[in-house]
Amino acid sequence: MIENDGWILVRTKGSHKQYKHPDKKGLVTIAGKMSDDIASGTLNSILKQAGLKNE
């Protein structure tokens, strides 16, 4: 989802993946395996960090 917005995977350590956007500030870290379900609160936090959801 965040990759569709232009976020690029820049770092992986264990099950944590960090994404950077060429135009937006900061990094977005996503923990866990891609096959795992993400809790709704965690998903909302990721979307807010990526600027894909309003506060």
Secondary structure, 3 states (H helix, E strand, C coil): CCHHHCCEEEEEECCEEEEECCCCCCEEEEECCCCCCCCHHHHHHHHHHCCCCCC
